[in-house]
Structures are given as C-alpha cells and as structure tokens.
C-alpha cells in the first residue's frame, strides 16, 4: 500500500474512533446527568406522597382500617395527577394500586433500615424509576411504592445517537476530502524528493531537493541535500583519486626519462668505449645508484601522488654531494644536447627527503633543457641565505616564459609551449610534481622569466 493511502486510511480510522468514542462519552454524560435529575425528582415525589400520607393519617388514625382509608385517598388524589402508586401493608401485601401500575421487582425486602430505596426498571417497553419508602404508623408499617416514568429520557438518548451517526457520516465525507488534500500536500514534497533521488542515481549529482517548508519534510529535504553534497564530494574525491593515479603514471614516466638517459648513456660508454678502470667503476656506480633511486622513487611517488602521504622521513642532506651526483647524472644528457652545465654549491647541510629533493632539482634542470633551442647554458647554484634557510637556483638562457603564464605553470597538465613539450615527450606534470615536493618540505618555489632571455627558478628550503 502506498504511503498516501496509508495516511488517508489511518487518518480516517483515527477520526472515526476518536469521534465515536468522544461522541459516545459526551451523549452518555448528558444522559447520566439528566437521569440523576430524574432520580432526584422521583425521590422528591415519593417523599411528598409519604408526607401527604402521614398528614392525612394523623387526622384519621382513630378510624378503623385507617391505613387502608388513607391509602385509597392517596391513590385517588394522586392518580388524577398522573402518578403511579402501589401501597403495601405491614405484611407486604398490596392494599391499593393504580390499574396500570408496572410489575417491577420487589424492593420492599431491600429497605431494611433505610427509609427509601429506588431502582430503574423496564416494563412493556417503558422505563421507570421505582421508589419504595417505609411509613411508620401507630400499629404497623406501610410501604409506599411510586413509579416515575423516564421513557422520554431513553428515547431522547436514542435520538441523540441517531442524529450523531448522521452527523458523523457527513463529517467523515468532509474529513475524507480534507484528509485527501492534506495527504497530497504532505506527499508532494516526498515525491519531488524521490524524483531528485532518481536524477542523482542517473548521474546528475548536482541535483538538489527544493525546500518549501521548515517542517519535518523540509528537514528531511535539507538532510537529503547534505547527504547529496557529501556523496558528490565523495565522488569528486574518487575522480580526484583516479586523476592522481593518472598523475602518478605520467609523473613516473616523466621521472624515468632522465635517469634512463643517464643509464643508457653510461651503459653505452661501458659497451662501446675503452675506459680506465676508475671511469668504468664510476659509470657503473651511476648506473647502479640511478637504478636504486628509481626503485625507491617509484614507491615515494606512489605515496605522494596516490595516497597523499605527507610524513616522509626528512634527513640531513649534504648539498655539495647532492649537486655532484646530479652533475654526474645530467652531464651526459646536457653534453649530447650541446648545453653547457655549471654547478656551484656550498658545502652545507639541508633538511630534505633525499630522493624527492633530487627528483625536484632534476625536473627543474630538465625543464631548462627543454627551454633551450640549440646551444645554451644552465647554471645550478646553492648557497645559504640565513641560519635556517638555504636557496637553490636553476638558471637558463632559454626562450623564457610569458609573464601571464607564470601563475599557471605549476598546474597539472599545463604547458606553455604545447607543441614543443609534446615533441620532447612532456605531459605537463613536471612542475606540478615539483610544487608538491616543495610544499612537502614547507619550502617556496618562485619563478623569474623574460621572453628571449631565460628563466630563473628560486627554491627556498630549510637547512
């Protein structure tokens, strides 16, 4: 059963039960109040007749059969007033009564010490309040039984119930129309919410439910929108994770090129040239160290780009030794490209992750190489600028970067010269990776460039 029908049926049932029980209690309360008044009237009527009996008896008690004479006088007097009576002697035998006196149950035996008892009886479809009182005379007790008719009261109650049932039927019809309208107004926002849910399930993640009221349904819509926002953020995070995986593959491929060039170059030298034992050992050492660095760097790039790890172990790194190693790696590459490579470094200690800082500098050198058309010069400098900071600069005399491009060159996949970058095998990930490594070291990277004159990259690191 649909929710709308559940609301409609349940509301009608509750309405029927509430009005039925309430109406029954209300009518019964009116009836009971009126009945109590009738009981009081019946008792007062009986007491009045008992007083009359005693008054008349006090004037005729010396006459033979005085109780019977007074009883007949009482019957004759009150019958004309529409009162129904029956009078018993001391032996509880009927002395006199009206011709139409109801045959109710005996109450005389229930009098005992009480002077008056009463009850409600039904006789031939009529209802009466039966009252019995004991009257003491000189020689014996007389019992006066009166009947106060209340049939009209029961008929009035029955009429009230009939009228109430008719009114109840009309109220139910009107209530059905009102409940249908209220149910429709209540369900409509939920239907809209369901429509929005289907849109989100269909891939339209930006869909949101409109909030028209500040009630529970409005609160539900607000909670749903908050859930949709969270879901959209999670989906965006998943998409970002997928992009980071792509970044990792692109960055790793990017990182492979320069070391592989060095490995291939030194391997070719070992294979094709006669070299001294010392140079052979030096070439083999570069090949071995670059292979180990790639092995370690692949895992660190995976942590940096895919899992967003940022708690790499920071170590003390001798900058001169680092620059000498970089020179050995990049010298064959620059030599083959006809580029002059100069390295100047103070013998200082910096705090960095060795493999990542080395990858950072090699990336910057490789970008400088790509910026040089024909022969040129690249200078790698390192010097201390304060007790806690060290600066590294990579300077080239390449074609430079337009000023309007400087603010975007660290964006992923962004390339200033797309045709040349593609021709050189670039994917636009180098400087984006460099920026992440700099941020990991709580450092700063700044670019100075002029078209046709070259570019200087400034790195500020702790040391």
C-alpha positions as CSV (number, residue, x, y, z in Angstrom):
1,X,0.0,0.0,0.0
2,X,1.3,3.4,-0.9
3,X,2.2,5.9,1.8
4,X,-0.6,8.3,0.7
5,X,-3.2,5.5,1.1
6,X,-1.7,4.6,4.5
7,X,-2.0,8.2,5.7
8,X,-5.6,8.5,4.3
9,X,-6.9,5.3,5.8
10,X,-5.1,5.6,9.1
11,X,-6.4,9.2,9.5
12,X,-9.9,8.2,8.7
13,X,-9.7,5.3,11.2
14,X,-8.3,7.5,13.9
15,X,-11.1,10.1,13.2
16,X,-13.8,7.5,13.3
17,X,-12.5,6.1,16.6
18,X,-12.0,9.5,18.2
19,X,-15.3,10.9,17.2
20,X,-17.2,7.7,18.0
21,X,-15.7,7.3,21.5
22,X,-15.9,11.0,22.2
23,X,-19.5,11.3,21.0
24,X,-20.5,8.2,23.0
25,X,-18.9,9.6,26.1
26,X,-20.5,13.1,25.5
27,X,-24.0,11.7,24.9
28,X,-23.7,9.3,27.8
29,X,-22.6,12.1,30.1
30,X,-25.6,14.2,29.1
31,X,-27.9,11.2,29.6
32,X,-26.4,10.4,33.0
33,X,-26.7,14.0,34.2
34,X,-30.4,14.1,33.2
35,X,-31.0,10.7,34.7
36,X,-29.7,11.8,38.0
37,X,-32.0,14.8,38.0
38,X,-34.9,12.5,37.2
39,X,-33.9,10.2,40.1
40,X,-33.9,13.2,42.4
41,X,-37.3,14.2,41.1
42,X,-38.7,10.7,41.6
43,X,-37.3,10.6,45.2
44,X,-38.8,14.0,46.0
45,X,-42.1,12.9,44.5
46,X,-42.1,9.8,46.7
47,X,-41.2,11.8,49.8
48,X,-44.0,14.2,49.0
49,X,-46.6,11.4,48.9
50,X,-45.2,9.9,52.1
51,X,-45.7,13.3,53.8
52,X,-49.2,13.5,52.5
53,X,-49.9,10.0,53.8
54,X,-48.6,10.9,57.3
55,X,-50.6,14.2,57.3
56,X,-53.9,12.5,56.4
57,X,-53.2,9.6,58.7
58,X,-52.7,11.9,61.7
59,X,-56.3,13.0,61.4
60,X,-57.9,9.6,60.8
61,X,-55.7,7.2,62.8
62,X,-58.6,6.6,65.3
63,X,-60.8,5.3,62.5
64,X,-61.0,1.5,61.9
65,X,-58.7,0.5,59.0
66,X,-57.1,3.9,58.9
67,X,-54.1,2.9,56.8
68,X,-56.4,1.5,54.1
69,X,-58.6,4.5,54.1
70,X,-55.6,6.9,53.8
71,X,-54.1,4.7,51.1
72,X,-57.2,4.9,49.0
73,X,-57.4,8.6,49.5
74,X,-53.8,8.9,48.4
75,X,-54.4,6.8,45.3
76,X,-57.5,8.8,44.3
77,X,-55.8,12.1,44.9
78,X,-52.5,11.4,43.0
79,X,-53.9,9.2,40.2
80,X,-55.5,12.3,38.7
81,X,-52.0,13.9,38.7
82,X,-50.6,11.1,36.6
83,X,-48.7,9.4,39.4
84,X,-48.4,5.6,39.5
85,X,-48.6,4.2,43.0
86,X,-48.8,0.9,44.9
87,X,-49.2,0.7,48.7
88,X,-48.4,-2.4,50.8
89,X,-49.4,-3.2,54.4
90,X,-47.1,-4.4,57.2
91,X,-47.2,-8.0,55.7
92,X,-46.1,-6.6,52.4
93,X,-49.4,-7.4,50.8
94,X,-50.8,-4.9,48.3
95,X,-53.6,-2.9,49.8
96,X,-54.3,-0.5,46.9
97,X,-52.7,0.4,43.5
98,X,-53.4,2.1,40.2
99,X,-54.8,0.0,37.4
100,X,-51.7,0.5,35.2
101,X,-49.1,0.0,37.8
102,X,-45.9,-1.6,36.4
103,X,-44.9,-5.0,37.7
104,X,-41.4,-4.2,38.9
105,X,-39.1,-6.2,41.1
106,X,-39.8,-6.2,44.8
107,X,-37.8,-3.5,46.6
108,X,-39.5,-3.8,50.0
109,X,-37.1,-6.5,51.2
110,X,-34.2,-4.2,50.4
111,X,-35.5,-1.4,52.6
112,X,-34.3,-2.9,55.9
113,X,-33.2,0.1,58.0
114,X,-33.3,2.5,55.0
115,X,-36.4,4.6,54.7
116,X,-36.3,4.8,50.9
117,X,-34.8,2.8,48.1
118,X,-35.0,3.2,44.3
119,X,-34.1,1.5,41.0
120,X,-34.7,1.7,37.3
121,X,-37.0,-0.9,35.7
122,X,-38.3,-1.6,32.2
123,X,-41.9,-2.7,31.8
124,X,-43.7,-3.2,28.4
125,X,-41.1,-1.2,26.6
126,X,-41.4,1.7,29.0
127,X,-38.8,2.9,31.6
128,X,-39.5,3.9,35.2
129,X,-37.7,4.9,38.4
130,X,-39.2,2.7,41.0
131,X,-39.0,4.1,44.6
132,X,-40.2,2.5,47.8
133,X,-40.4,4.2,51.2
134,X,-41.5,2.8,54.7
135,X,-44.1,4.9,56.6
136,X,-44.5,4.2,60.3
137,X,-48.0,4.3,61.8
138,X,-49.2,3.6,65.3
139,X,-49.8,-0.1,64.8
140,X,-47.9,-1.1,61.7
141,X,-45.6,-0.1,58.8
142,X,-47.0,0.9,55.5
143,X,-44.9,0.8,52.3
144,X,-45.4,3.3,49.6
145,X,-44.1,2.4,46.1
146,X,-44.1,5.0,43.3
147,X,-43.2,4.8,39.6
148,X,-41.7,7.8,37.9
149,X,-41.6,7.3,34.1
150,X,-38.5,8.2,32.2
151,X,-39.2,6.6,28.8
152,X,-38.8,10.0,27.1
153,X,-35.2,10.3,28.5
154,X,-34.2,7.0,26.9
155,X,-35.9,8.0,23.7
156,X,-34.1,11.3,23.7
157,X,-30.8,9.4,24.2
158,X,-31.6,7.1,21.2
159,X,-32.5,10.2,19.1
160,X,-29.1,11.8,20.0
161,X,-27.3,8.7,18.9
162,X,-29.2,8.6,15.6
163,X,-28.5,12.3,14.9
164,X,-24.9,11.9,15.9
165,X,-24.4,8.9,13.5
166,X,-25.8,11.0,10.6
167,X,-23.6,14.0,11.6
168,X,-20.7,11.6,11.9
169,X,-21.3,10.3,8.3
170,X,-21.3,13.8,6.9
171,X,-18.2,14.7,8.9
172,X,-16.4,11.6,7.6
173,X,-17.2,12.6,4.0
174,X,-15.9,16.1,4.6
175,X,-12.9,14.8,6.6
176,X,-12.1,12.4,3.7
177,X,-11.9,15.4,1.3
178,X,-9.7,17.4,3.7
179,X,-7.5,14.4,4.5
180,X,-7.0,13.7,0.8
181,X,-5.9,17.3,0.3
182,X,-3.6,17.3,3.3
183,X,-2.2,13.9,2.3
184,X,-1.5,15.2,-1.2
185,X,0.2,18.3,0.1
186,X,2.3,16.1,2.5
187,X,3.3,13.5,0.0
188,X,4.1,16.0,-2.8
189,X,7.5,17.1,-1.4
190,X,8.4,13.5,-0.8
191,X,7.5,12.7,-4.5
192,X,9.8,15.6,-5.5
193,X,12.5,14.2,-3.2
194,X,12.0,10.8,-4.9
195,X,12.4,12.5,-8.3
196,X,15.6,14.2,-7.2
197,X,16.9,10.8,-5.9
198,X,16.3,9.2,-9.3
199,X,18.1,12.1,-11.0
200,X,21.2,11.6,-8.7
201,X,21.0,7.8,-9.3
202,X,21.0,8.6,-13.0
203,X,24.3,10.5,-12.7
204,X,23.1,14.1,-12.2
205,X,25.0,14.6,-9.0
206,X,24.3,18.3,-8.8
207,X,20.5,17.8,-8.4
208,X,19.2,19.0,-5.1
209,X,15.7,18.9,-3.4
210,X,13.9,22.2,-3.1
211,X,12.9,23.1,0.5
212,X,9.5,24.7,0.7
213,X,8.7,24.4,4.4
214,X,10.5,24.3,7.7
215,X,8.7,21.2,8.9
216,X,9.9,17.6,9.2
217,X,9.7,17.1,5.4
218,X,11.7,20.3,4.9
219,X,14.2,19.0,7.4
220,X,14.4,15.7,5.5
221,X,15.0,17.6,2.3
222,X,17.8,19.5,4.0
223,X,19.3,16.3,5.3
224,X,19.0,14.8,1.9
225,X,20.8,17.7,0.3
226,X,23.5,17.5,2.9
227,X,23.8,13.7,2.1
228,X,23.9,14.5,-1.7
229,X,26.6,17.1,-1.0
230,X,28.7,14.5,0.8
231,X,28.0,12.0,-1.9
232,X,29.1,14.4,-4.6
233,X,32.2,15.3,-2.6
234,X,33.0,11.5,-2.3
235,X,32.5,11.0,-6.0
236,X,34.7,14.0,-6.7
237,X,37.3,12.6,-4.3
238,X,37.1,9.3,-6.2
239,X,37.5,11.1,-9.5
240,X,40.4,13.1,-8.0
241,X,42.0,9.8,-6.8
242,X,41.7,8.4,-10.3
243,X,43.3,11.6,-11.7
244,X,46.1,11.2,-9.0
245,X,46.7,7.7,-10.3
246,X,46.9,9.1,-13.8
247,X,49.3,11.7,-12.4
248,X,51.4,9.0,-10.8
249,X,51.7,7.1,-14.1
250,X,52.5,10.3,-16.0
251,X,54.9,11.6,-13.3
252,X,56.6,8.2,-13.0
253,X,57.0,8.0,-16.8
254,X,58.4,11.6,-16.7
255,X,60.8,10.7,-13.9
256,X,62.0,7.7,-15.8
257,X,63.3,9.6,-18.8
258,X,66.3,11.5,-17.4
259,X,67.7,8.6,-15.2
260,X,67.2,6.2,-18.1
261,X,69.0,8.6,-20.4
262,X,71.9,8.6,-18.0
263,X,71.8,4.8,-17.5
264,X,71.7,4.3,-21.3
265,X,74.5,6.8,-21.8
266,X,76.8,5.3,-19.2
267,X,75.9,1.8,-20.4
268,X,76.8,2.7,-24.0
269,X,80.1,4.1,-22.8
270,X,80.9,0.9,-21.0
271,X,79.9,-1.1,-24.0
272,X,81.5,0.9,-26.8
273,X,84.4,2.8,-25.4
274,X,87.7,1.9,-23.9
275,X,87.7,3.4,-20.4
276,X,90.0,3.2,-17.4
277,X,89.1,1.0,-14.5
278,X,88.3,4.1,-12.4
279,X,85.9,5.5,-15.1
280,X,84.3,2.1,-15.5
281,X,83.6,1.9,-11.8
282,X,82.3,5.5,-11.8
283,X,80.0,4.8,-14.8
284,X,78.8,1.5,-13.2
285,X,78.2,3.4,-9.9
286,X,76.0,5.9,-11.6
287,X,74.0,3.2,-13.3
288,X,73.6,1.3,-10.0
289,X,72.7,4.4,-8.0
290,X,70.2,5.7,-10.6
291,X,68.5,2.2,-10.7
292,X,68.2,2.1,-7.0
293,X,66.9,5.7,-6.9
294,X,64.2,4.8,-9.5
295,X,63.2,1.8,-7.4
296,X,62.9,4.0,-4.3
297,X,61.4,6.9,-6.1
298,X,58.6,4.9,-7.6
299,X,57.3,4.0,-4.2
300,X,57.6,7.5,-2.9
301,X,55.8,9.0,-5.9
302,X,53.1,6.4,-5.3
303,X,52.7,7.6,-1.7
304,X,52.9,11.3,-2.7
305,X,50.5,11.3,-5.6
306,X,48.1,8.5,-4.9
307,X,47.8,8.0,-1.2
308,X,48.6,11.7,-0.4
309,X,51.1,10.7,2.2
310,X,53.0,13.6,3.7
311,X,55.0,12.1,6.5
312,X,58.2,11.2,4.6
313,X,61.3,10.9,6.7
314,X,63.3,14.2,6.5
315,X,67.0,13.7,6.7
316,X,70.2,15.8,6.7
317,X,71.5,16.1,3.1
318,X,74.9,17.4,2.1
319,X,74.1,19.8,-0.7
320,X,77.6,19.6,-2.4
321,X,77.5,15.8,-2.5
322,X,73.9,16.0,-3.9
323,X,74.9,18.5,-6.6
324,X,77.9,16.4,-7.6
325,X,75.7,13.4,-8.0
326,X,73.2,15.4,-10.1
327,X,76.0,16.7,-12.2
328,X,77.2,13.2,-12.9
329,X,73.6,12.2,-13.9
330,X,72.8,15.2,-16.1
331,X,76.2,15.9,-17.7
332,X,75.8,13.3,-20.4
333,X,72.3,14.5,-21.2
334,X,73.3,18.1,-21.5
335,X,76.5,17.2,-23.4
336,X,74.5,15.4,-26.0
337,X,72.2,18.4,-26.3
338,X,75.1,20.8,-26.7
339,X,74.3,22.6,-23.5
340,X,76.9,23.9,-21.1
341,X,76.2,22.8,-17.5
342,X,77.7,24.6,-14.5
343,X,77.2,23.6,-10.8
344,X,78.1,25.8,-7.8
345,X,77.3,24.6,-4.3
346,X,78.5,25.5,-0.8
347,X,79.3,22.6,1.5
348,X,76.2,22.9,3.6
349,X,73.6,20.6,5.1
350,X,69.9,20.9,4.3
351,X,66.8,19.1,5.7
352,X,65.1,17.1,3.0
353,X,63.9,13.8,1.7
354,X,66.9,12.8,-0.5
355,X,65.1,11.0,-3.4
356,X,62.3,13.6,-3.7
357,X,64.6,16.7,-3.5
358,X,66.9,15.1,-6.1
359,X,63.9,14.4,-8.3
360,X,62.8,18.1,-7.8
361,X,66.1,19.5,-9.0
362,X,66.4,17.1,-11.9
363,X,62.9,18.1,-13.0
364,X,63.8,21.7,-13.0
365,X,67.1,21.1,-14.9
366,X,65.2,19.0,-17.5
367,X,62.6,21.8,-17.9
368,X,65.5,24.2,-18.5
369,X,67.0,21.8,-21.1
370,X,63.7,21.8,-23.0
371,X,63.5,25.6,-22.9
372,X,66.9,25.9,-24.8
373,X,66.8,25.8,-28.5
374,X,70.2,24.8,-29.9
375,X,73.2,25.6,-27.7
376,X,72.8,27.2,-24.3
377,X,73.8,27.3,-20.7
378,X,72.3,26.0,-17.5
379,X,73.6,27.0,-14.0
380,X,72.7,25.2,-10.8
381,X,73.6,27.2,-7.7
382,X,73.2,26.6,-4.0
383,X,74.0,28.9,-1.1
384,X,72.9,29.7,2.5
385,X,70.9,32.9,3.0
386,X,70.3,32.7,6.7
387,X,71.0,30.4,9.7
388,X,67.8,28.3,8.9
389,X,67.3,28.8,5.2
390,X,69.1,27.7,2.0
391,X,68.4,28.8,-1.5
392,X,68.8,26.8,-4.7
393,X,68.6,28.4,-8.1
394,X,68.3,26.9,-11.6
395,X,69.1,29.4,-14.3
396,X,69.0,29.0,-18.1
397,X,69.2,31.3,-21.1
398,X,66.3,29.6,-22.9
399,X,63.4,31.2,-24.6
400,X,61.7,32.3,-21.3
401,X,58.1,32.2,-20.1
402,X,55.4,34.9,-20.8
403,X,54.5,36.8,-17.8
404,X,50.8,35.9,-18.0
405,X,51.8,32.2,-17.9
406,X,53.9,32.3,-14.8
407,X,51.0,31.9,-12.4
408,X,49.8,28.7,-14.1
409,X,52.9,26.8,-14.9
410,X,52.7,24.6,-11.7
411,X,49.2,23.4,-12.7
412,X,48.9,19.8,-13.6
413,X,49.0,19.1,-17.4
414,X,49.5,22.8,-18.1
415,X,52.2,23.5,-20.8
416,X,53.4,26.9,-22.0
417,X,54.6,25.6,-25.4
418,X,52.4,22.6,-26.1
419,X,53.9,21.7,-29.4
420,X,57.4,21.6,-28.2
421,X,56.5,19.9,-24.9
422,X,54.8,17.1,-26.7
423,X,57.7,16.8,-29.1
424,X,60.1,16.5,-26.1
425,X,57.8,13.9,-24.6
426,X,56.3,16.1,-21.9
427,X,52.9,15.7,-20.3
428,X,52.7,18.9,-18.2
429,X,53.2,17.1,-14.9
430,X,56.8,18.0,-14.1
431,X,56.3,21.4,-12.4
432,X,53.1,20.2,-10.7
433,X,55.1,17.4,-9.1
434,X,57.8,19.9,-8.2
435,X,55.3,22.1,-6.4
436,X,54.0,19.2,-4.4
437,X,57.6,18.2,-3.3
438,X,58.3,21.9,-2.4
439,X,55.1,22.0,-0.3
440,X,56.0,18.7,1.4
441,X,59.3,20.4,2.5
442,X,57.5,23.5,3.7
443,X,59.5,25.4,1.2
444,X,58.9,28.0,-1.5
445,X,59.3,28.0,-5.3
446,X,59.4,31.2,-7.3
447,X,60.0,31.9,-11.0
448,X,61.6,34.9,-12.7
449,X,61.5,34.9,-16.5
450,X,61.8,37.1,-19.5
451,X,61.0,36.2,-23.1
452,X,64.1,35.6,-25.1
453,X,66.4,35.9,-22.1
454,X,65.8,32.9,-20.0
455,X,64.3,31.7,-16.6
456,X,65.5,31.5,-13.0
457,X,63.8,29.2,-10.6
458,X,64.3,30.1,-6.9
459,X,63.9,27.4,-4.2
460,X,63.9,28.3,-0.5
461,X,64.5,25.3,1.8
462,X,65.1,24.7,5.4
463,X,68.7,24.0,6.3
